Amino acid sequence: MRRRVAEIVSLVFAPQVYGGIAGVAIWLGRGGGFDVPIVLALTLTVLPLLPIVISAKRGETDIFVSEREKRWKYYLLSILSYMLGLAYTAWRGYALYATLCLSYALSAAALAAITVALKWKISVHTAGIAGPTTALVRALGLECAPLFLLLAPVAWARYELKAHTPGQLVAGAIVAAAVTSAVFAIAAA
């Protein structure tokens, strides 16, 4: 039963899903063109998640891409998708959403670099909560800070599934929050 709950939590709070929801939440709070939520949903959720779903359906990986060695391809595809979102939002003059897409791309690049260089399976799930929540706080204010509490059930779920060590869970959250905070700070300067 605990394992099933952990799987459900991991699926519901998949980084691509929460990341897209956070982007649309920022749009709801800050506004912009009606193309923004479509582009954010497409580049922050659909395009990064689709290759994983297809590969899982084909039996090439599981839905969580549990094997560290297989993650680089999905990192690369996610980064390309985020950069597509960055290019579009920058072209349209949506600085806030360009900053958001850049923060996702750089967070994914940092996680990929750690995974490849250190051969360490840093947690994308905790990064996928911490980074977007940091973006929500930077864009909408401290009233979004309680969303950091989502890290607790997500970290528990990933640990329960034996997907990560405590260090990998903490590192994922710290890296994504730090990168996102830095990108938003530089953009605001």
N, C-alpha and C positions, 0 to 999 in steps of 0.2 A: 504493500500500500504506500509506504514512504517513497519507494522508488517511482511509482506512478505519479504521485504528487510532484516529485522533483522533476520528472519529465514534463509534466504539464506547465509548471512554473517556468522551466527553461524554454519551452515553446512559446508561451504567452509573452514572455519578456525577452524574446529573441532580439539581438541587437538591431537587426534590420527593421523589425516591427516597431520597437520603441523609438528608434531613431527617426523614423518617418512620422510617427505620432507627435514627437517633440517638435519636428519641423512645422507640421500643420498647426500645432498649438501656438507656436510663435506667430505664425501668420494670423491666427484668430485674434491674438493679443495685440499685434502690431500692424496688421493690415498689409496691403500691397495688392498687386493685380490678381485677377482671378486665375491667371496661369500659374501663380506661385504654388498653391497646394497640389496642383496636378504634377508640376515638375518635381516638387519635393517628394511626393509619394512615389513617383516613377524612379527618380535617381537615388533616393535614400532608402527605399524599401524594395520595390519590385525588381529593378535590375540587379541589385546586389544579392537578393534572395533567390531569384529564378535559377541561376546556374547550380546552386546547391540543391534545390528541389529536383531539378532535372537529373543531376548526378545521383541523388539519393534514390530516385525512382528507377534509374538504370542499375542500381546496386553498386555503383562506383565508390560511394561513401555513405555514411549515415547522415541524417539531417543535421547533426551537430558538428560534422566534420571532425570527429574525435581523433583521427590520426594526424598528428602534428605535421608530418611530412607532406600531407595533401593540402594543407591550408594555404600555401603560397599562391596557388592559382586563384583561389577565391578572394584572397586579399587583393591581388592585382585587379581582378574584375571589379571588386568593390571600389577600389581607388579610381579606376577609370570611370565608373558610374558617378562617383562623387565629383570628379573633375568635369564631367559633362554637365552636372548640375551647377557647378561653379561657373563654367563658361556661359551657360544660358543666363543665369541670374546676374552675372557681371555685365553681359551684353545688354540686358534689359535695364540695367541701372539699379538693381536691387542689392545694395551693399550689404545689408544685414543677412540676406539669404546666401549671398556669395561667401560671406564670412562663415556662415554655418556649414556650407558645403566644404569649404577649405579646411575647417576644423575637423570634419569627419575624415577627409582625405588624409590629412597629416596624422591624425590619430591612428588610422588604419595602417599608414606607412610605418609609424613607430612600432606598432604591434607586430607588423610583418618583419621588421628589422630585428626585433628582439627574438622572435620565433626562429628566424633563419640563422642569425649570427650566434645566438646563445643556445640554440637547439632547446628552447624552453617553451612550453605551451602556456603562454600568458593567457589570461581569461578574456576572451572577446565579450562574453556575457556581462561581466562586471564593467568592462570598458564601455559596453553598449548602454549601460545605465548611467555611469558617471559622466561620460562625455556629453551626451544630450541633456542631462539634467544640469550640468554646468552651463551649457548654452541657454537653457531655459532661464536660469538664474541671471545670467548676464543680459539676456534680452528682455525679460519680463519682470525681474526683481526677486528679492529674497522670499517672497511668498511662495515661490516654487521650490525653495530649499528642502521642505519636508519630503519631496520626491526622492531625495538621496536615501531615504529609509527603504526604498525598493531594493537597495543593494543587499540588505539582510536576507530576504527570501531568495534572491537570485544566487547569492554566494552560498547559502545553505544548499540550494538545489544542485548547484554544480559540484559542491563538495560531496553531497549525498550520492551523486552519480559517479563519484570517483573520477571526475573529469579533470580536476585541478587540485593542487595543494593550496593551503591557506596563503602562502607567499604569492602564488600565481594569481589568485583571486584579488588580493590586495594590490598587487602590481598593476593588473589590468585597470582597476579603478583609478589608481594614482596617475598612471601614464595618460589615460584619456582625459581626466579632469585637468591635469597640468597643461597638456597640449591645447585643449579647448580654451582654457582660461588665457593662455598666452596669445592664441590667435585673436580672441576677442579683444584683449588688451591692446595688441598692436593695431588692430583695425580701428579702435577708438582713439588712438593717439594722433 
